[in-house]
Every structure is written in structure tokens, then in C-alpha cells.
Amino acid sequence: MNQLEFTRLPQLDFACNEAMNTLATNLFYCGDNVKTVMLTSRYADEGKSFLTLNLMRTLASLGKNVVLVDTDLRRSRLVSHYGVRFAPEHNKGLAHYLAGICEMDEVVYQTNIPNAYMVPIGREVESSLQLLSSNRMGPLMEVLAQEFDIVVVDTPPVGVIVDGLEMAKYCTGALLVVSANRGHKKDIAEVTRQIKQTGCPVLGAVLNNVEFDSFTNRKYYYKSERYSSYYYGAYGEKK
């Protein structure tokens, strides 16, 4: 299997690590049918890619074989922020596969994180929706769901471009990343409505970029349609 390396993995403090552990554990309560989970947001720069990467790391540390699929074909934060590095002779990714340039087994990479695998974008493209809506996307997601315990999908913000809604068709659950004190509540409701229309359940929302002093006891809040809970910790994407 091809190999890739994350050369700039963020260091998580204790509170952030515990918050990620709780979020990952809560996903297990959503049912065995929730195998492909997409993470999206209303706007750009809400910390979605940070959450996706660290959710993958956390699930892998809990013994799950997990694969991260990067579908942000126009502007991958995972590549630019976390230093994704390939061997020169192995540089194919999702864009190449969807365009028919290579086969499925050429775009699944083992990472330098134990139990964690990735389908990188390969290259940035402008015609992202045309590729994501091709008849090669569905079979890829089906195979990944069969071969891995869980598939984590990083999508572009649904509130910005339609690509995330296209990917929702292939997912069995969605998490909405919401940056604190940014935007309007009606935008959250609209994004949630759009995702549900595709047939993908919205599992819950994660409140991100919380100022510690704005919440008593520095609490981190996660709410799901199935349950809600408070737990300690907060995180934000490093810039």
C-alpha cells in the first residue's frame, strides 16, 4: 500500500485530547449503521479540517481502522496546514481517481498514524462538483465502508459551495462544525435542512473556537439530536 506522512501534526493539550475522546466515543453511540461521517460547516475557517484530522487520530488511537477522505478538491486545508507528504512516485489522489486516471487501490494511503489511512485530493481542481458527482464516487465510498471500521469525510463548507451536499449523499451521518459567536443561527438551520434533504442524518453540532473566559468552568458543549452533554475542553484551528 502507498504511504503518506503528516509532517505537521498539531500537539493537543489535555483538555482538547479529552474533548476529542468524548466526541469519538459519542459517535459509537449513534449506531453500527453510522459508518461514513462527514464533517462540514456553514462558512470557511471554522476549524472543520482541524476537527476532522483529530477525530481520525482519536478514533485510530481507540483501536479503530479509520480512513479520512479529503473531498475539499478546490482548497484542501489538510494538505496545506498539516504537511501531507508523498513519495515522488506515488502522488495520485481522489481527483485523479474520479477523473479516471488511476484505480481505487492507488489512492488509499497508509499514514504515519497507526490504524489511520487517507484518501488525499491528489491535486486541486476547479471542476470539483463534476468530479464528486461522477459515477466513480459511490463505489469508492462503498468499498471504504466495507474495508474500514469508520470513514471520516472532510467536505467543503455547505454554506459556501454545494460540494458538501453532493458528498452527503454517500454518508450515513454528518457533524456540523460551528464557530462560536460567528454568523447567524438561521444559517445553521438552513445548512442542517439542506443536509437532511439529501437523506443524510445530522448527528449533531460541535461548537468550536470558544473563548475560555466566555463559559463558566471553561466548558465545551456538544449537542446531538440523540443526546446532549457538556464536557471540558476546547480547541481551535492553529493559524
PEWO-V732571 format. One record per residue. N is the residue number from 0. BURIAL is b if it has 16 or more other ideal C-beta (glycine too) atoms within 10 Angstrom, else e. Layout:
BEGIN
((N | BURIAL) (N | BURIAL))
END
This chain:
BEGIN
((0 | e) (1 | b) (2 | e) (3 | b) (4 | b) (5 | b) (6 | e) (7 | e) (8 | e) (9 | e) (10 | e) (11 | b) (12 | e) (13 | e) (14 | b) (15 | b) (16 | b) (17 | e) (18 | b) (19 | b) (20 | b) (21 | b) (22 | b) (23 | b) (24 | e) (25 | b) (26 | b) (27 | e) (28 | e) (29 | b) (30 | e) (31 | e) (32 | e) (33 | b) (34 | b) (35 | b) (36 | b) (37 | b) (38 | b) (39 | b) (40 | b) (41 | b) (42 | b) (43 | e) (44 | e) (45 | b) (46 | b) (47 | b) (48 | b) (49 | b) (50 | b) (51 | b) (52 | b) (53 | b) (54 | b) (55 | b) (56 | b) (57 | b) (58 | b) (59 | b) (60 | b) (61 | e) (62 | e) (63 | b) (64 | e) (65 | b) (66 | b) (67 | b) (68 | b) (69 | b) (70 | b) (71 | b) (72 | b) (73 | b) (74 | e) (75 | b) (76 | b) (77 | b) (78 | b) (79 | e) (80 | b) (81 | b) (82 | e) (83 | b) (84 | e) (85 | b) (86 | e) (87 | e) (88 | e) (89 | e) (90 | e) (91 | b) (92 | b) (93 | b) (94 | b) (95 | b) (96 | b) (97 | b) (98 | b) (99 | e) (100 | e) (101 | e) (102 | e) (103 | e) (104 | e) (105 | b) (106 | b) (107 | b) (108 | b) (109 | b) (110 | b) (111 | e) (112 | b) (113 | e) (114 | b) (115 | b) (116 | b) (117 | b) (118 | b) (119 | b) (120 | b) (121 | b) (122 | b) (123 | e) (124 | b) (125 | e) (126 | e) (127 | b) (128 | b) (129 | e) (130 | b) (131 | b) (132 | e) (133 | e) (134 | e) (135 | e) (136 | b) (137 | e) (138 | e) (139 | b) (140 | b) (141 | e) (142 | e) (143 | b) (144 | b) (145 | e) (146 | e) (147 | b) (148 | e) (149 | b) (150 | b) (151 | b) (152 | b) (153 | b) (154 | b) (155 | b) (156 | b) (157 | b) (158 | b) (159 | e) (160 | b) (161 | e) (162 | b) (163 | b) (164 | b) (165 | b) (166 | b) (167 | b) (168 | e) (169 | b) (170 | b) (171 | b) (172 | b) (173 | b) (174 | b) (175 | b) (176 | b) (177 | b) (178 | b) (179 | e) (180 | e) (181 | e) (182 | e) (183 | e) (184 | e) (185 | e) (186 | e) (187 | b) (188 | e) (189 | e) (190 | b) (191 | b) (192 | e) (193 | b) (194 | b) (195 | e) (196 | e) (197 | b) (198 | e) (199 | b) (200 | b) (201 | b) (202 | b) (203 | b) (204 | b) (205 | b) (206 | b) (207 | b) (208 | b) (209 | b) (210 | e) (211 | e) (212 | e) (213 | e) (214 | e) (215 | e) (216 | e) (217 | e) (218 | e) (219 | b) (220 | e) (221 | b) (222 | e) (223 | b) (224 | e) (225 | e) (226 | e) (227 | e) (228 | e) (229 | e) (230 | e) (231 | e) (232 | b) (233 | b) (234 | b) (235 | b) (236 | b) (237 | e) (238 | e))
END
